[in-house]
Amino acid sequence: MASPDAANAQTPQDPIEGFNRGVFAFNQVVDGAFLRPVALVYRAALPRVVRRKVNNVFVNLAEPVNFLNSALQGKGDDAGNAIGRFFINSTLGVGGLFDVAAALEPPYNRELVREDFGQTLGVWGWENSAYFVIPVLGPSTVRDTVGLAVDFGTVPWGFFAPAAVTVPFTATRIISAREAVLDPLDELERSSLDYYASLRTVFLQRRDFEIHDGSPPADDLFDA
């Protein structure tokens, strides 16, 4: 395993690597003891078609966040796509269970709009932010952690629903998200000499890709 000093020399985006590795180790314990086993049970207990319907609901609930951030980034077409998907799938799609919007002509394609406030801050100029591992939630950056808090505040129903609804709902969302990445994370861990460093690289490159809408600069720091 690479030493923290060596990794810091190669990755200036991770100036607090010692702290991040400590949180990462904690997250691995939590994941191994709880999140991954529950995600495996979730996968075994529910057919793929049911898991897709559950995921559709969570995707639909994220559309207001996509709408707001697309608008803040000046992407009018994407903002219209997001709000159109939300209203169509919330009504005709029975709360998002069915992706009716994607079947229309022309389709409201879910892949066109995947925005959050971390990306908005990146578009506004805060591109190369320090890597930061959030307890339980995992890889992030300082910028994206700020963005996560803002995005959470743009989902108003989370503040009005009773705990008896929000707690199991949030737990299901976390387990659904963990199940979706079971295979790629298992493969990354198996193929990595330093799983922490590999996951950091994958995360930073993906975020750079998202901020630049699939066309990051050739000399971007995240490509190192």
N, C-alpha and C positions, 0 to 999 in steps of 0.2 A: 504494500500500500504506500502511495506517495505520502511524503511528510507534508504537514501543513505549510511549512516554510517553502518547500519546492512548489506546492500548488499555488500559493500566493504569488510567487514570482511569475508563474505562467498565467494566472488569472486575476488581474487587478479588479475584476468585478466582485471578488469575494474577499474584501479586506477584513472581515470578521470570521474567517474560516474556522478558527478554533471554537467559537461560540456556535456557529452553524453546525459543525460536526457533532457537537454535544446534543443539540436539539434533534439532529438527524438520528442519532443513536437512540434517543428517547422515543422518537416517532417509530423507529423500527421495532422497538419493544411493544409499543401500543398496537402497531399494525400486526405483528406476529401473534400477539396474544388475543386480539379482538377483531380488528377490521378485516384482515384477510380471511380468517376462518368464517366469519359471518358472511362475507361476500361469496365464499365458496358454497356455503349452505344456501344462500339466496339464489345462486346460479343453478344449483342442483334441484331446488324446490320449485322454481318457476320456469316454465318453457320460455324459449327465446322470444316468442311473439308477445308474451305477457311482459317480459322485461323491457321490450321495445316500447310498449304502450306506456309503461311507467316512466321511462326516459322521455317519451314524447311530452308528458305532462310537465316535467321539469324544464324541458327545452321551451315549451310554450310560456311558462312563467318567467323565463328570462328575456322574452321579447321586449318588454318595456325598457329593460336595461340596454338591449341592443338598439332600440329606437332612440333613446336619449343620447347615447354615446355616438351613434352615427350622425345625429343632428349636430352635436357639439363638434364633430370633426368635419362638418360641412358636406357630408355624404347624403344628399337629399334622397337619391333613389334607394339607398340602403335603408334609410330611416322609414321611407314609405313602405318598403318591403317588410320591415319588421312589424310595424303597426298593423299593416294589412294581415300578416300572418296571425298576429295575436287575436284580432277581432274575429277572423274567419274560423280559426281553430278553437277559440274559446266558445264559440256558438255552434257552428255546424260540426266542429270536431269534438264536441262534448268535453269541453274543458282541456282540450289538447290531446286527448287519447288518440284521435285520428288526425293525420296530417292532411286534411282536406285541401289546404291552401296549395300544397305542392302538386295537387292533381288538377288544378284549374289551368285555364289557357288564357294568357300566359301564366306559367306557374309562379307562385311565391316561394322561391327556393330557399330553404333554411340555410344552405351553405353560403349564401350571399352576405349574410349579416351575422357576424360573431364578434361583437364589440363589447368592451368593458371600459371602465374609467381609467384603469392602468394603461390601456392602449391609447385612450384619449390624451392622457398626460404625455405619453411617448410621442404622439403626433404633434402635440403642442411644443415639443422640444426637450422633454425630459427622457431622453432615449436610453443612455447607458447608466442604469441605476444599480446600486450595490445589491448583490445577491443576499437573500434573507430567507431563512427556513423558519416557517411558522409552526409552533407546536401543534401537532396532530394534523393540521392542514397540509404541511409540507412545503415544497419549493415555491419561492416567491422572490420578489425584490422589494426594496423599500418603497419604490414607486407603486408597485402593484399591490402592496399591503395597504397603502393609502387609498388606492383605487378600490380595493375590496370593501373598505369601510363605506365609501361613498356609494358604491353599487348596492350594498345592503340597505342603505337608507332610501334608495329609490324604489324599493319594493314595499309599498305601504301596507299590504295585507298582513305582513309579518308582525306588524305592531298591534293589529286589532284582533287577530284570531287568538282564541284562548290557548293556554299552554298545552291543554289536552289534545289540541290539534297540531300546534306548531312543533312540539317535541317529537312525536312519532313521524311527522312529515319530514322534518329536518334529518332525523336518523335514517329514514328511508332514502332520502336524497344522497346522503353520504355513502350509504352501502351501495346504492345503484352506481354512483360515480366510481367507487372502488372496484366493483365487479367489472366495469367497462375497461379498466386498465390492468386486470389481472394478468393476462397473457403478455402484453408488451413489457410490463415491469418485471415479471418473472424472467423473461428472456434477457432483458437488460442486465439484471442482477447476475444471471448465470454466465453471461459473456464478459463481465467487467472484472478487471483486477481491482478497481477502486469504484465501487458502486456509487458512492457519494459524488465523486468527480464526474462520472458518466452521466448521472441524473442531472447534475448541475449544467453540464454542457448541453444536453438535450433540451432542458427547460429554457435556457437562455437563448438558444438558437430558435426554438419554436416561438418564443415571445418576440424576438427580433423579426421573424418572418411575419407574424401577425401585425405588428406595428407598421411595417412597411407594405402591408397588403400583398405579401407573397414575393416582393422584389426588394430584399435588403441590399444596401450598397455593397459592392464587391469587397471593399476594404473595411467593412464594419468590424468593430472590436469583437462582437459576439461570434464572428466566424473563426476567431483564433482558437 
